[in-house]
Amino acid sequence: MQAVRQKYAIRPKGTSQAYAPIQQRFTISEWCDERRFVDGQLATEQKLIAFLQNELIGKGCCNREWPYIFNRLKLHVAAIADFWKQQVDFGVKEHPKPRTTMRRQY
């Protein structure tokens, strides 16, 4: 377990700074609890899709240029996939990876 903690402690600072706000919005009770997910704050594919719809599409970022939207989308997916990986590394969950066919179709 110490090795896992070290792995996340020594990651590049830019990665942590980019992912942390997105992961906090995903895990903060406002988002997960509002939607009353049975499994709480576990990262799943269905939650990833719902989160993207609410955080990106629902907030009107589609009024911007395509490269901006695409890069924001990639960043949000990467941050939630990283959160899923942390949950697996710490033994919190055994759900399948959230980057699967449903997300690719989206």
FENPE-V524219 format. One record per pair of residues at least 12 apart in sequence whose C-alpha atoms are under 7 Angstrom apart, sorted by the first residue. I is the first residue (numbers start at 0). J is the second residue. Records with the same first field share a line. If there is no record, write none. Layout:
BEGIN
I = J + J
END
This chain:
BEGIN
3 = 88
18 = 78
21 = 75 + 78
22 = 78 + 79 + 82
26 = 40
42 = 79 + 82 + 83
43 = 94 + 97
44 = 97 + 98
47 = 97
48 = 102
80 = 97
END
